[in-house]
Amino acid sequence: MTNPVLDTIKNRVSLRTYDNRPVTEEELQAILEAAMRAPTAGNQMLYSIIVIRSQETKEKLAKSCDNQPFIAKAPVLLLFAADQHKWFDYYQKNGVKEFCNAHADQGYCFEAPQESDLFLACEDTMIAAQNAVIAAESLGIGSCYIGDIVENYEYHQELFGLPEYVFPIALLCLGHYKPDHKRVFQERFDPKFVVFEEKYRQLTDREYEEMYARENKGYRPDNHYGATNFAQMFYARKTGAAFSKEMARSVRVALKDWDGRKL
């Protein structure tokens, strides 16, 4: 089965080299409009989008997001931030605290956003970001997610003037494909290892071997980690690497604000 939407999704690749053509204002507005038409919990739109055109800011992000120079070469960046600040600001300006105090006998208590509120906002934010990605692709504009924006929380908070209850979770690079760009499609895991019926299914050892057979071919005996198989090598390069440790530290710092304390 196929149609233009499915073709757009299947044809997309992460783009890290960009044509000299700018992303026009008309194109950008179409992408942003598509993002804001994304499904959202209770129609709250628990996110904010910051458009970044400043070359100085892009250069800073290229360094703070794990030293990736191509970030600075993208014509435009979109920062997607999970945002509960606006709703709680709205609550406080409209006497929600006083309402809760007056109706405490009904179980109301005015509390700060907590972990569940952050998770919900993250869901909203990433759905909007993916809408932007597909809309951009449909216009011939490539994209690349930068998850490293989660690192260096304090620095990014100051750089963008983020108030409490706003957490940046995705940075999106946007730019046109070069006319001669050759798309390289990364293989995905077989659906049988990902899609289950009704309940989660624990994979067997044999299935794990089959699932990661392609990855295991990427093992290099001469790797500088001292790893003796691909799993060890990948963990050393990704999950256990310094940038992952910084990401974990950064998230822990940010989570301190999302504690549900009584306001």
Summary of the structure (lengths in Angstrom):
residues: 263
radius of gyration: 21.4
end to end distance: 52.6
largest distance: 68.6
contacts: 697
relative contact order: 0.17
helix: 49%
strand: 14%
